[in-house]
Amino acid sequence: MAFGGSDASFGPDLPLAVKILISGGFGVGKTTMVGAVSEVTPLRTEELITQESLGIDDLTGVEGKTTTTVALDFGRITLDRGLVLYLFGTPGQDRFWFMWDELALGALGAIVLADPRRLADAFPAVDYFELRGLPFVVAVNCFDGVCEFGVDEVADALDLDPHVPVVMCDARVRDSGKLAMTALMEHVLAAHTPAGGAR
């Protein structure tokens, strides 16, 4: 599932490169998170929201949003010397969900970004990754550090399996995004470690 070859000729000092998805509903902060944590200039495919989208895209709760991702966001972050994450942000509107299958190919796991004011918008992403057996964490984007729900309340509201981690974050803050990604990698490792600890 990881990118990059395992051929020893590449050398032991090369980091492991893995692909993860940043997913969630429309306007929850996916583009913002990728941009905040990426150590390279992120690739964005944002376009202006036009009159043609009226009646097609649901702007409830994000009425002030003027742009939207129409394909993907892409960035890269080195978590430590041995691990590089390639980040693929998915589009949020229903009409672009057909792209998720392509973006999910080869992914090791996903972060489902959730807006605490619109938790129901996280259900499609949660369902998508549950059905495909792809490990994921839910990161609640607490704008300005404000969130009226705790992790247990979010887990209950989204009817998550007990093993799915929920973390609080601010998608605009690099260190906060890194913590969500670290939580995902720890979750992925736990999912791939047999009971008893031997790998």
N, C-alpha and C positions, 0 to 999 in steps of 0.2 A: 504493500500500500504506500510505502514511502517513495518519494522521488529519489533519483540518483541511483547509481549502481552500487552493488555491494562488493565489486571486484577489489581485491586487496591492492591491486596496482594503483588505485587511486590514492592510496596512502592512508594511514591511520589518523592523520591530523585533520582530514576533511570533515566538516560537520555533517550530521544527518539532516537532510532537507525533507520536510513534510508539508503537505497541503492541508489547510484547514479552511472551513467556510465560516463566514460571518453572515448570519441569516436573520430573518425576522420579518415583521410586517412593514408596511409602507411608512416611511418617515420616522423610524425608531432610532436612527443614528448609526446605521451600518457604514455609510460613506464616511461619516465623522470619525468613527472608531478606526477604520482602516487608515485614514489620513493622520490620525493622532499618533498611532503606534509605529507606522511604517518608517524604516530607516532610509528608504529611498523615496523619491518623489512618486506618489501613488498614481497609478493609471485610473482615471475616472471616465465613465461614459455617461455623464449627466447631461440632460437636455432640459430646456425650459418647459414648464408645464403650460400648455396652450389651451385655448378655448375648445379645441377638438377633444380634449380629455374630459370635458364636462359630461356627466352622466355615465362615464366609463370608469374613471378612477375615483374612489371614495376618499375625499379629503377631510372627512370628519375627524376633528381633533388635531389636524395639521393644516388648517386653512391658510396659514401664512407661508406655507412651503411653496417655493417658486421653481425648484428644479427637481428632477427625478432621475434615478439610475435606470438606464434602458438596456444595459447588458450586464456589466459587472464592474466591481472595483478590484484593484489588485495592488498589493503591497508586500513588503517583506520585513521581518523582524528577527533578529538573533536573540534567542532567549538566554543562551549561554554559548560558550565556545564550541559545544558539541551539538547544538540544535538550532536550526534555522527554520522558521515558519514562513511559508508562502501563503498569503492571505487572499482569499477570493470572496468578495462581498456579493451577495446575490441581490437581484432586483426584488423589490417588495410588492409591486402591484400584481394583481391576479393575472393580468394579460401577459406577463412576462415569466410566469412560473414554469412554462415549458422549458426554460433554460436551466432550471435547477438540476435536471438529470445530467446534463453535460458538465455543469460546474462541479457536481458531486463526484464525478469519476476520479478515482484515486485519492479521494480525501480520507484523512485519518480520523477526523472528527469535526464537530461544528460548535460554534457559539450561537445560541438563539438569543438575540438581543430583544428585550421586551421593554415597552414603555409602561410604567406602572399605572398611567392614566388610561391605558387602552390594552389591558392584559389579554383580552380576547383575540387581539391581532396576532398573538404568538401561537395560537392553536395550529394553524396550517403548518408552520415550520416544525413544531413539536411532533405533530402527526407524521410529517414527511420523514423525519429522522428515526422515529420509533418504528415505522413500517419497514424501513431499510436496514435497521439494526446498526445504524451509524452512531457511535458514542457522541453525546452532546452535553453541554451545560447550558443553563439559562442564566444570562447576565441581565439583571434589571438595571436599566439606564436611569439612574437617579439624577435628574437634572438639578443642578445647583445643590447636590447633596441631599435633596429632599425626597423622601419616599415614605408614604404612610403605611406601607406593608412590610412585614418581616419576611425572611426567607421561607419560613414554614407556611405562612399565609399564601405566598406566591405559589409554592409547590402544591398546596391544596387547591388553589384556584385553577391551576393548569392541569390538575389531576396527574401529576408526574409520578413515575415510579420512584420508590424511596431511594434508589441508588443514583438518581440524576441530581447532580449538584446545582444549587442556586447560589449565585453570588451577586452582590451589589457592586455597581460600578458607575463611573461617569465617562461616557464614550469620548468626551473631549479631552480627557486627561491621560497622557501616555502611560504613566505608572499604573493607573486604574485599569486600563485596557490590558496591560501586561499581566496583571494579577488574574484577570479573567482567562487569559490564554494559558497561564500557568495552571490554573484550576482545571482547564480542559485537558492539558497534557497529563496531569496527575490522574485524572479520571480515565483517560485512554490507557495509561499504564496499568491502572488497577483492573480495567476490564480485560486486559490481555495477560494478566498474571494469574496463573492457576492458584487455587486455594492451597495454602501451605507456603506460598511465597516463591517457589522455584520457578524460574522463567525458561 
